[in-house]
Amino acid sequence: MSDKKEYEQIKGIPGKELLKYAGILSVDNEAEEDNCDVTLSIPEDLLETLDKFARDWNTSRSGAIAQMILRTEKANLEAEMALGYKEMAELNKNEAQYYFQSQIKKNK
């Protein structure tokens, strides 16, 4: 899957709008108004990794960081949803067993 398609799926925002949201693309300077300037201090080896991501994704350092944050946010949400589905499955199973047992007793 291409990075752009994966990126679009993160928030369900189509191409240009997503890039604008992430601060990667500025359209009529609108995106600049929403962005905040941040000074970041990281070890040199992580900076090299960040630069590699930026090159691979054809974006800036800021764009690469924004993309990493969005991907992390998506992964966290998916993990929370998976846990919720497991919990609901257990509740549904217990309810089904309870009602099944009451039906058996009722039919005896």
Residue, then its C-alpha position, 0 to 999 in steps of 0.5 A: m500500500s502506498d504511503k499516501k493511501e495509508y495516510e488517507q485511511i488514518k483520518g479518512i481525509p482525502g489527499k490534499e486536505l490530509l496533507k494540509y491537516a498534517g502541515i505538509l502542504s500549505v494552501d493559501n497559507e491556511a495551514e500555517e495558521d493552524n500549526c504551532d512552532v515546536t523546538l525539538s531536541i533529539p539524539e543525532d541518531l534519531l534525527e538521522t532516522l527522521d530524515k530517512f523517513a522524511r526522504d522516504w515519504n517525500t515530505s519535510r521533517s515536520g510532515a514526517i513527525a505529523q505522519m508518525i503521530l497520526r499513525t500512532e494515534k490510529a494504532n492506539l485507537e485500533a488497540e482500544m477498539a480491539l479490547g472493547y470488542k473482546e470485552m463485549a464478546e465476553l459479555n454477549k457470550n455470558e448473556a447468551q449462556y444465561y438465556f439459553q440456560s433459562q430457556i432449557k429450564k423453562n422447556k422442562 
